[in-house]
C-alpha cells in the first residue's frame, strides 16, 4: 500500500465530498484521531531533547506579523472585511498536528517538525486573543479569549505531550511499541481528512445561497495565500537546511481549528476561505507525494 500513498489524500477528499452527510455524524471522532496521530509521532522523538531554534522563531514571527499585515492590506486594497478576516485566519492558523506525517514522508527532519508543531500551536494560542481583541464582531475579555483557545488546543496538543513524556520517563517499552506503529499516522490522517472534508462540504452547502460571488473571492484568496505560505516557508527552511520542513510548517494548517477560530471570533463567512484552504493544501501535499514517489521509482 506504500506505493499508493499519494492517492490516499485525493481519495479521502473525494469520499468526503460524496459522503458529506455521514461525515457530519462522525465528526466528533476527529479530535480523537488527531490525538492518536500526534501520539504516534511524538513517541518517535525524545521530547526532552526538543529545543526552540531560530527557524521556529522566524516561522512564528512571519505567521503573526504577516497575518496582521495582510489583514490591513487586504482591507485597504479590496475594501472587503470578510476576505481580510479570512486571510488573517489562514496565516495565523496553527500548523496541523498531522504535519509530522507528510513532512517526514517528504524527507524532513522529524525532530525539527515535531518541535515546531508544539511551539507553533502555543504561539497561536497566545497571539490570537490579542489580535482578536482588536478585530472581529464579538467582544470577549482577553483572558476569556485566551483560555477558550488554549482549552481547545490543550486536549489535542498538550495532553499527548504529557502522556508521551510520562511514557518515555516511566514506561519506555510502551513508548517504543507505539513509536513502532508511527506509519499508521498517515492513514489515520486520511480518515481525519475524509471526515473534515465532509464537514467542509456541509458548511459550504449551508452558506452557498446568495453568496456565490463572495465565496469565489474567498476561494481565490485561499489559493493565493496557500501558495504564498508554502513558498515563504520553503525560503525560510532553505536558509536553515530543511526546505521541506520550512514549507510544510508554514503552509500546512490545522484547517478545522482555523474554521473554528473564524466562527468563534470573526464573521462566520470568513471561515469559508479556510475551508477552501484545506482542499488546496491537501491537493498540493498529494502532488508532492506523487512527485517524490516518481523520483524514488526512477532512482
C-alpha positions in Angstrom: 0.0 0.0 0.0 3.0 2.3 0.5 3.4 2.8 -3.3 -0.2 4.1 -3.5 0.2 6.6 -0.6 0.0 9.6 -3.0 -3.6 8.5 -3.8 -4.8 8.4 -0.2 -5.4 12.1 0.2 -7.3 12.7 -3.1 -9.4 9.6 -2.3 -10.1 11.0 1.2 -11.2 14.3 -0.3 -13.4 12.6 -2.9 -15.1 10.4 -0.3 -15.6 13.4 1.9 -17.5 15.2 -0.8 -19.6 12.1 -1.7 -20.4 11.1 1.8 -20.6 14.5 3.5 -23.8 13.7 5.3 -22.1 10.8 7.1 -19.1 12.9 7.9 -21.3 15.4 9.8 -22.5 12.5 12.0 -19.0 11.1 12.6 -17.3 14.5 13.1 -16.9 14.0 17.0 -14.3 11.3 16.2 -11.9 13.8 14.6 -10.2 15.1 17.8 -9.5 11.6 19.0 -8.0 10.7 15.6 -5.8 13.8 15.7 -4.8 12.9 19.3 -3.8 9.4 18.1 -1.8 10.9 15.2 0.1 13.2 17.5 0.9 10.4 19.9 2.2 8.1 17.2 4.6 10.9 16.1 5.6 12.2 19.5 6.7 8.8 20.8 9.2 8.6 17.9 11.1 11.6 19.3 12.8 12.1 22.7 10.7 15.1 23.8 13.2 16.2 26.4 15.7 16.9 23.6 13.5 19.3 21.7 14.6 22.9 21.7 13.2 26.1 20.1 15.5 27.1 17.3 16.0 30.1 15.0 13.9 28.7 12.2 11.0 28.2 14.7 11.2 31.8 15.7 11.3 33.0 12.1 8.3 31.0 11.1 6.3 32.1 14.1 7.2 35.7 13.6 6.2 35.5 10.0 2.9 33.9 11.0 2.0 36.6 13.5 3.3 39.7 11.6 2.0 38.6 8.2 -1.5 37.8 9.5 -1.8 41.4 10.8 -0.2 43.0 7.8 -2.2 41.0 5.2 -5.5 41.8 7.1 -5.0 45.5 7.0 -3.5 45.4 3.4 -6.4 43.4 2.0 -9.0 45.5 3.9 -7.5 48.7 2.3 -7.0 47.3 -1.1 -10.2 45.3 -1.6 -12.4 47.0 1.0 -13.7 43.6 1.9 -13.8 42.8 5.6 -14.7 39.2 5.2 -11.9 38.5 2.8 -9.4 40.3 5.0 -10.5 38.2 8.1 -10.3 35.0 6.1 -6.7 35.8 5.0 -5.8 36.7 8.6 -7.1 33.3 9.9 -5.4 31.4 7.0 -2.0 32.8 8.1 -2.5 32.9 11.9 -4.0 29.4 12.0 -1.5 27.0 13.6 0.3 24.2 11.9 -1.6 20.9 11.6 -0.9 18.3 14.3 -0.6 15.8 11.4 2.2 17.8 9.8 4.8 15.4 11.0 3.3 12.7 8.9 3.6 14.3 5.5 6.8 16.2 6.3 8.7 13.1 7.3 7.4 11.2 4.2 8.8 14.0 2.1 12.2 13.9 3.8 12.0 16.5 6.6 13.7 16.0 9.9 11.2 14.5 12.4 12.7 16.3 15.4 12.5 19.7 13.7 8.9 19.3 12.6 7.8 17.9 16.0 9.4 20.7 17.9 7.6 23.4 15.9 4.3 21.6 16.0 4.3 22.2 19.7 5.8 25.6 19.7 3.7 26.9 16.8 0.4 25.9 18.4 1.4 27.6 21.6 2.3 30.8 19.8 -1.1 30.9 18.1 -2.9 30.3 21.4 -1.1 33.3 22.9 -1.2 35.6 19.9 -4.8 35.0 18.7 -6.5 36.5 21.7 -4.5 39.7 21.4 -5.3 40.0 17.7 -9.0 39.1 18.0 -9.4 41.7 20.8 -8.9 44.4 18.1 -10.5 42.6 15.1 -13.9 40.9 14.9 -17.5 41.1 15.8 -17.6 39.6 19.2 -16.2 41.4 22.3 -14.7 38.8 24.6 -12.4 39.7 27.6 -8.8 39.0 26.9 -8.4 36.2 29.4 -11.6 34.6 28.4 -10.5 34.5 24.8 -7.1 33.2 25.7 -8.4 30.4 28.0 -11.0 29.4 25.4 -8.4 29.0 22.6 -5.9 27.3 24.9 -8.5 24.8 26.2 -9.5 24.0 22.7 -5.8 23.3 21.9 -4.8 21.6 25.1 -6.8 18.4 24.8 -5.4 17.7 21.3 -1.9 19.1 21.7 -0.8 19.4 25.4 -2.3 16.2 26.7 -0.5 13.9 24.1 2.8 15.7 25.1 2.2 15.0 28.8 1.3 11.4 28.1 4.3 10.8 25.9 6.7 12.4 28.5 5.3 10.1 31.2 5.7 7.1 28.9 9.2 8.0 28.0 10.1 8.5 31.6 8.3 5.7 33.3 7.3 3.1 30.7 9.7 3.3 27.7 8.8 -0.1 26.4 5.2 1.0 25.8 6.5 4.2 24.2 8.6 2.1 21.8 5.7 -0.1 20.9 3.6 3.0 19.9 6.5 4.5 18.1 7.0 1.4 16.0 3.5 1.9 14.6 4.0 5.5 13.6 3.4 4.7 9.9 -0.3 4.3 10.9 -0.4 8.0 11.4 -0.6 8.7 7.6 -3.7 6.5 7.2 -5.3 7.9 10.3 -4.7 11.3 8.8 -6.6 10.1 5.6 -9.6 9.2 7.8 -9.4 12.6 9.6 -9.2 14.4 6.2 -12.2 12.4 4.9 -14.3 13.5 7.9 -13.2 17.2 7.9 -13.7 17.4 4.1 -17.3 16.2 4.6 -17.8 18.8 7.3 -16.5 21.5 4.9 -18.9 20.4 2.2 -21.8 20.6 4.7 -20.5 24.0 5.7 -20.4 25.3 2.1 -23.8 23.9 1.2 -25.3 25.8 4.2 -23.8 29.1 3.1 -23.9 28.9 -0.7 -27.2 30.5 -1.5 -26.9 34.2 -2.4 -23.1 34.2 -1.6 -21.6 32.9 -4.8 -19.5 36.0 -5.7 -18.2 36.3 -2.1 -17.4 32.5 -1.9 -15.5 32.7 -5.3 -13.4 35.6 -3.9 -12.6 33.6 -0.8 -11.7 30.6 -2.9 -9.3 32.7 -5.0 -7.8 34.3 -1.9 -7.3 30.9 -0.3 -5.4 29.6 -3.4 -3.1 32.6 -3.4 -2.3 32.6 0.3 -1.8 28.9 0.3 0.8 29.2 -2.5 2.5 32.2 -0.8 2.8 30.4 2.5 4.4 27.3 1.1 6.8 29.4 -0.9 7.8 31.6 2.0 8.2 28.6 4.3 10.5 26.9 1.8 12.6 30.0 1.5 12.9 30.1 5.3 13.6 26.4 5.5 16.3 26.7 2.8 18.3 29.1 4.9 18.3 26.6 7.8 19.0 23.5 5.7 15.5 21.9 5.7 13.4 23.3 2.8 10.7 20.6 3.2 10.2 21.3 6.9 10.0 25.1 6.3 7.4 24.7 3.6 5.2 22.3 5.5 5.4 24.1 8.8 4.4 27.4 7.2 1.9 26.1 4.7 0.2 23.1 6.2 -2.5 24.4 8.5 -5.0 22.9 11.0 -7.9 23.9 8.9 -10.6 22.5 11.3 -9.0 24.7 14.0 -8.9 27.7 11.7 -12.6 27.3 10.8 -13.4 27.2 14.5 -11.5 30.4 15.2 -13.2 32.3 12.4 -16.6 31.1 13.5 -16.0 32.0 17.2 -14.2 35.3 16.9 -14.8 36.8 13.4 -17.5 36.9 10.8 -18.5 33.3 10.3 -18.5 33.7 6.5 -14.7 34.3 6.6 -14.2 30.7 7.6 -15.1 29.6 4.1 -11.6 30.7 3.0 -10.1 28.3 5.4 -12.4 25.5 4.1 -11.0 26.0 0.6 -7.5 26.2 2.0 -8.0 22.7 3.3 -8.7 21.5 -0.2 -5.8 23.3 -1.8 -3.2 22.3 0.8 -4.1 18.6 0.6 -4.1 18.6 -3.2 -0.6 20.1 -3.1 0.5 17.6 -0.5 -0.8 14.8 -2.7 1.1 16.2 -5.7 4.3 16.4 -3.6 4.0 12.8 -2.5 3.4 11.7 -6.1 6.5 13.6 -7.3 8.6 12.0 -4.5 7.3 8.6 -5.4 8.2 9.1 -9.1 11.7 10.1 -8.1 12.1 7.1 -5.9 10.9 4.8 -8.7 13.4 6.3 -11.1 16.2 6.0 -8.6 
